Amino acid sequence: RFKRFYFHDSGRLFVINSKGEFVVYPEELRSGRSISNRFLFADGARNKLIQEIVKNRGQFVQQYRASERIEPLGPVPKLLFVKYLLRTDYFVCIAVNEDDLFANAVPAGR
């Protein structure tokens, strides 16, 4: 069983199918919840995110700016990295707080 995945201090890894349903997810997410209910494009479009992910499955890695609804905080800016698993109906996703990428970056030469 998968419980929690971290790619980065604020990153979270999960797997979705082409309908946007979570297949593998951190413990705090519940099955049956659609990613389009949790992540949105910056323009507020819900299902457009899933449509774009499926449409661009040929790319090695996709990247999207999105917002995650986190109660009681409201929308939190995220970078969503998506990789299609060949010959399956699944996508591996990593959601990272955009601000944390810059805060934890180390300048070259250190």
Backbone bond lengths (Angstrom), bond angles and torsions (degrees), N, CA, C in turn:
res aa  C-N    CA-C-N  psi(-1)  N-CA   C-N-CA  omega(-1)  CA-C   N-CA-C  phi
1 R - - - 1.473 - - 1.521 110.48 -
2 F 1.337 114.45 139.92 1.452 119.90 176.19 1.520 108.82 -91.80
3 K 1.317 117.28 134.41 1.464 119.33 179.37 1.513 111.49 -113.91
4 R 1.338 117.40 -57.44 1.468 120.11 -179.40 1.522 108.40 -141.94
5 F 1.314 115.69 143.88 1.458 121.03 176.90 1.515 107.75 -130.60
6 Y 1.324 116.27 135.57 1.458 119.82 175.14 1.517 109.39 -129.98
7 F 1.317 115.45 127.01 1.456 122.46 175.81 1.510 108.76 -94.19
8 H 1.298 116.50 -24.80 1.453 124.14 -169.68 1.514 105.73 -159.09
9 D 1.307 118.49 173.23 1.472 120.46 -179.85 1.517 111.77 -51.06
10 S 1.329 117.08 -39.42 1.466 119.88 -176.93 1.513 111.98 -115.10
11 G 1.331 117.79 9.34 1.457 119.60 -174.80 1.514 112.53 -87.49
12 R 1.318 115.73 153.12 1.452 121.14 178.94 1.522 108.23 -138.72
13 L 1.323 116.67 131.16 1.457 121.27 -178.99 1.524 109.44 -103.36
14 F 1.329 116.86 139.67 1.449 121.42 175.33 1.514 108.82 -153.70
15 V 1.318 116.43 165.79 1.459 122.90 179.51 1.518 107.44 -121.51
16 I 1.344 115.19 135.64 1.460 120.44 176.60 1.529 109.08 -124.74
17 N 1.323 115.50 162.17 1.461 119.54 171.68 1.525 108.60 -98.24
18 S 1.328 117.32 -177.29 1.468 120.39 -174.54 1.524 113.26 -71.25
19 K 1.330 117.40 -7.86 1.464 120.66 175.02 1.526 111.12 -92.30
20 G 1.348 116.04 -4.31 1.454 119.97 -178.37 1.509 113.39 86.05
21 E 1.329 117.73 13.23 1.462 121.08 179.56 1.526 109.24 -87.79
22 F 1.319 116.55 138.79 1.456 120.89 178.09 1.521 110.32 -68.57
23 V 1.333 116.32 132.28 1.455 122.24 177.10 1.530 108.67 -107.60
24 V 1.317 117.04 -46.67 1.463 124.00 173.78 1.512 105.89 -125.81
25 Y 1.313 117.01 132.86 1.456 119.09 -171.97 1.528 109.83 -156.13
26 P 1.333 116.99 157.89 1.459 119.79 174.44 1.524 109.98 -61.73
27 E 1.293 115.51 156.30 1.462 121.72 -173.47 1.521 113.78 -54.76
28 E 1.344 117.41 -34.04 1.466 118.79 -175.18 1.526 113.39 -73.49
29 L 1.338 118.22 -14.36 1.460 120.36 175.90 1.519 109.40 -89.19
30 R 1.291 116.91 144.84 1.461 121.00 -178.21 1.533 110.49 -107.46
31 S 1.312 116.51 141.72 1.465 120.42 179.67 1.522 109.93 -62.51
32 G 1.317 114.76 152.47 1.454 120.49 179.85 1.514 113.75 90.26
33 R 1.313 117.97 -10.60 1.467 120.52 178.28 1.519 108.00 -87.40
34 S 1.285 117.07 132.36 1.458 121.12 -178.46 1.517 110.74 -82.90
35 I 1.320 116.15 140.83 1.466 119.35 178.43 1.526 110.64 -60.66
36 S 1.336 117.01 -29.44 1.464 118.88 -178.71 1.528 111.32 -69.39
37 N 1.334 117.23 -14.97 1.458 120.04 174.35 1.524 111.51 -85.91
38 R 1.314 116.72 -13.66 1.457 121.36 -176.08 1.524 111.00 -108.95
39 F 1.337 117.59 -40.82 1.455 122.65 -178.65 1.522 110.35 -112.71
40 L 1.309 116.63 138.51 1.458 122.60 -179.92 1.519 109.47 -131.53
41 F 1.339 116.65 151.77 1.449 120.29 167.94 1.519 109.11 -65.54
42 A 1.309 116.57 162.23 1.465 120.81 179.05 1.523 111.64 -57.71
43 D 1.343 117.24 -29.75 1.468 119.68 -179.39 1.530 112.55 -82.58
44 G 1.336 116.97 2.45 1.454 120.11 176.54 1.512 115.04 91.16
45 A 1.339 117.90 -1.90 1.464 120.89 -179.57 1.523 109.92 -70.47
46 R 1.318 116.44 131.44 1.463 120.93 -176.57 1.527 111.83 -90.23
47 N 1.300 116.89 -67.48 1.458 119.70 -175.20 1.520 113.17 -72.89
48 K 1.326 117.21 -16.08 1.465 120.57 178.74 1.526 110.89 -60.85
49 L 1.318 117.29 -32.94 1.459 120.64 179.31 1.523 110.74 -60.94
50 I 1.325 117.51 -48.29 1.467 121.12 179.11 1.529 110.40 -63.20
51 Q 1.311 117.41 -42.85 1.468 120.86 179.66 1.530 110.92 -60.08
52 E 1.327 117.02 -41.76 1.473 120.96 179.21 1.524 111.31 -66.47
53 I 1.334 116.70 -41.28 1.468 120.32 179.00 1.523 110.19 -60.67
54 V 1.333 117.28 -47.33 1.466 121.28 -178.59 1.527 110.68 -66.56
55 K 1.327 116.97 -42.40 1.472 121.33 -178.69 1.528 111.81 -62.56
56 N 1.322 117.26 -35.47 1.467 121.67 -175.31 1.519 113.13 -98.18
57 R 1.328 117.18 22.94 1.469 119.72 -175.23 1.524 113.25 -61.56
58 G 1.328 118.38 -18.61 1.458 120.95 179.45 1.519 113.79 -73.17
59 Q 1.316 118.29 -18.15 1.462 121.05 178.78 1.524 109.38 -71.82
60 F 1.329 116.37 146.29 1.468 120.04 -179.40 1.526 110.61 -60.28
61 V 1.328 116.24 -51.86 1.464 121.67 174.32 1.521 107.74 -137.75
62 Q 1.308 116.60 135.63 1.457 121.96 175.92 1.521 109.05 -103.36
63 Q 1.314 116.02 150.85 1.458 120.64 177.19 1.519 109.27 -134.28
64 Y 1.324 116.46 134.15 1.455 121.69 -179.34 1.517 110.13 -134.37
65 R 1.313 115.94 142.19 1.463 120.76 167.16 1.510 106.43 -86.78
66 A 1.311 116.56 127.52 1.453 120.67 -176.70 1.521 108.95 -144.90
67 S 1.306 114.96 169.69 1.458 121.66 173.79 1.518 107.81 -118.62
68 E 1.324 115.66 138.03 1.457 120.40 175.29 1.522 108.20 -106.35
69 R 1.315 115.82 131.19 1.466 120.11 176.94 1.522 108.49 -80.18
70 I 1.302 115.80 113.95 1.462 121.19 178.82 1.520 107.46 -124.60
71 E 1.318 115.63 115.49 1.473 119.71 179.43 1.512 108.94 -83.91
72 P 1.293 121.70 140.17 1.457 127.35 0.79 1.529 112.74 -93.34
73 L 1.334 117.20 13.82 1.465 120.97 -175.53 1.520 113.72 -72.75
74 G 1.328 117.52 -26.92 1.455 120.14 -173.65 1.513 109.54 88.25
75 P 1.340 118.37 -158.42 1.467 120.49 -177.60 1.524 112.35 -71.43
76 V 1.337 115.36 134.57 1.465 122.55 178.65 1.528 107.26 -118.17
77 P 1.356 118.81 126.31 1.472 120.57 -179.88 1.531 111.40 -64.52
78 K 1.319 115.62 133.20 1.466 121.89 -178.96 1.526 110.30 -133.88
79 L 1.312 115.50 154.19 1.455 121.57 162.96 1.520 105.62 -103.84
80 L 1.313 116.39 129.84 1.448 122.09 -178.32 1.523 108.09 -112.97
81 F 1.332 116.53 115.58 1.460 122.11 177.36 1.525 107.63 -101.44
82 V 1.343 116.57 132.01 1.463 121.43 -173.17 1.521 109.73 -130.04
83 K 1.324 116.61 133.31 1.470 122.62 177.02 1.520 108.65 -128.44
84 Y 1.319 116.67 125.61 1.467 122.59 178.24 1.524 109.48 -77.84
85 L 1.323 117.62 134.59 1.459 121.86 175.14 1.520 107.93 -90.12
86 L 1.331 116.40 112.11 1.461 122.21 -174.21 1.517 113.06 -51.75
87 R 1.325 115.03 140.81 1.461 123.76 176.36 1.532 112.88 59.58
88 T 1.326 115.85 28.10 1.465 120.27 175.08 1.518 108.01 -133.32
89 D 1.307 115.83 -176.01 1.456 122.55 175.95 1.531 109.99 -108.03
90 Y 1.361 116.30 17.93 1.458 120.18 -169.48 1.527 113.88 -115.93
91 F 1.327 114.14 153.37 1.463 123.32 177.71 1.527 108.79 -130.36
92 V 1.326 116.28 130.83 1.462 120.85 173.00 1.519 107.25 -89.85
93 C 1.321 116.80 131.29 1.460 122.09 -177.47 1.518 110.45 -125.42
94 I 1.318 116.05 143.02 1.460 121.74 171.39 1.517 107.14 -126.25
95 A 1.323 115.47 121.70 1.464 121.59 177.90 1.520 107.94 -103.92
96 V 1.332 115.92 125.64 1.464 121.47 -176.68 1.517 109.07 -127.67
97 N 1.326 116.69 135.63 1.464 120.17 172.81 1.527 108.18 -62.53
98 E 1.312 116.21 121.86 1.459 120.66 -175.57 1.526 112.18 -59.26
99 D 1.321 117.52 -42.69 1.463 121.02 -179.18 1.524 111.92 -63.03
100 D 1.334 117.85 -34.24 1.460 120.90 -177.89 1.518 112.58 -69.79
101 L 1.319 118.03 -28.07 1.465 120.04 176.83 1.521 110.81 -60.16
102 F 1.311 116.13 -41.80 1.457 120.58 -178.63 1.529 111.27 -78.18
103 A 1.316 116.95 -37.27 1.461 120.61 -178.00 1.526 111.88 -65.17
104 N 1.336 116.58 -32.19 1.463 120.36 -176.90 1.521 113.21 -99.52
105 A 1.323 117.27 1.89 1.467 119.89 178.64 1.525 109.96 -70.70
106 V 1.309 116.51 141.44 1.457 121.72 178.76 1.517 108.12 -104.28
107 P 1.347 118.03 127.82 1.464 119.84 178.87 1.534 111.31 -61.02
108 A 1.319 116.25 147.84 1.463 121.44 178.75 1.521 109.59 -59.66
109 G 1.341 115.79 143.78 1.453 119.68 176.87 1.516 113.80 92.07
110 R 1.321 117.46 0.74 1.475 119.14 178.84 1.492 111.26 -103.65
